[in-house]
Amino acid sequence: MSERNHSYSDWDDSVYGTGPTDPPKNRGALVALMLILIIFLCGIVTMLGLMNIRLFQELNTDKQQDELAISFTTEPTQNEMDQIAPTEAPAAIAASTPSATMDLQAAPKGVDNIPEGGGLSLQEIYTRNIPSVVSLTCQGSRSSSSGTGVVLSADGYIVTNAHVVENALTISVQLTDDRTFTARLVGCDDISDLAVLRIDCTDLTPAQFGDSSTLRVGDTVVAIGDPLGAAFRGTYTNGIVSAINRDVDVNGRTMTLIQTNAALNSGNSGGPLINCYGQVIGINTMKIGAFTDDAGVEGLGFAIPSTQVKEIVDQIISQGYVSGRPTLGITGESLSTFYQHYYRMPAGLYITEVEAGSDADSKGIQEGDMLLYLGDTRITSMDDLKAAVYDCEVGQTVDVIIYHRGQQYHVELTLGEDVPNYG
């Protein structure tokens, strides 16, 4: 075998295996310098913060000293006068008296706001009518509502809005003397949005109703009610008649109402609109716009004229309903999109009740069917059905489309007269 000669260079690159072989450099001085610099900067920031606080305190103290002093003017007491030397009294009093004072004069009672040509003051109108205004709280199976009512008679009859007591299972009436009664629904008319209640009481204070046909635009009116519920019951607002015989669309029907700028809010429904003589000339029913609306509309309130109220209320009290109101004899509820897809049913009004003896009953329409159309109108809710029926008359024949067990059927139904039974 031949041996191989290996030669190695004499130079050293300070690298051995995986790294340098030289000892690390000492950087302690640099670290110490950085720490000293950071401490120095923190000290400067702290000193500036303390200087700002002191400067703020001095400025605040100077501002308080420079403010104008307001106090009540009082005469020095005899003891104070005795402690002041006669020769020094003027100077001492001048030094102790503020540079400016505010005197409070005796304020007279507010002046009664009495309209021209007689009438009552706003205070007298409220005093006369507040005993005739009641607070209503209604509890349904799924919801609750509140509103206002007006006493019709001493023996317990009360008028309010139909939408206040709609679907209510219990109705509680609270009087201004805090007595509370459970009310019975005498009758309800959705078209006029009026309802009559009765409580077991014989010492009520009935409101005085006036003839709304004599109203003029610009007449002073006031409203009493419970805006936003009983927490603000008895709230009193005033305004004028903004328009008369105003046609307003309400849930698909046209109502002829009194327009006013007196403030009305949720809870005022069913309360009185009162003229300058203390007479109820309307039942408040609705407002248009609120601060949450995109339109930002304010000052558009509406009331049912007293002439209409009398016509409806008299019929409800005498017979429990209003004559000539058409009905299809069907009651239902809206079906959610989820149930439509789950049960593979079309959009429509899910029928929950068919009035016995109605034409719908005789034609075989059943609970669980769906009402899809009345004429050319698509029906998906009770409001849709009511709006479509309002344009018809008792005895009129209409064409409806019913969905029954997967099939659609055209059925002709004759509208009957709505004679509800409130038990």
Secondary structure as UniProt FT lines:
FT   STRAND          15..16
FT   TURN            17..18
FT   STRAND          19..20
FT   HELIX           28..66
FT   HELIX           78..83
FT   TURN            86..88
FT   HELIX           89..96
FT   TURN            116..117
FT   HELIX           122..129
FT   HELIX           130..132
FT   STRAND          133..139
FT   STRAND          144..151
FT   TURN            154..155
FT   STRAND          157..160
FT   HELIX           162..165
FT   TURN            166..167
FT   STRAND          170..174
FT   TURN            176..177
FT   STRAND          180..182
FT   STRAND          184..189
FT   TURN            190..193
FT   STRAND          194..198
FT   HELIX           212..214
FT   TURN            217..218
FT   STRAND          220..225
FT   TURN            227..228
FT   HELIX           230..232
FT   TURN            233..234
FT   STRAND          235..250
FT   TURN            251..252
FT   STRAND          253..260
FT   TURN            266..267
FT   TURN            269..270
FT   STRAND          272..275
FT   TURN            276..277
FT   STRAND          280..287
FT   TURN            291..292
FT   STRAND          301..305
FT   HELIX           306..319
FT   TURN            323..324
FT   STRAND          326..327
FT   STRAND          330..334
FT   HELIX           337..342
FT   TURN            343..344
FT   STRAND          349..354
FT   TURN            356..357
FT   HELIX           359..362
FT   TURN            363..364
FT   TURN            367..368
FT   STRAND          370..374
FT   TURN            375..376
FT   STRAND          377..378
FT   HELIX           382..390
FT   TURN            394..395
FT   STRAND          397..404
FT   TURN            405..406
FT   STRAND          407..414
FT   STRAND          416..417
//
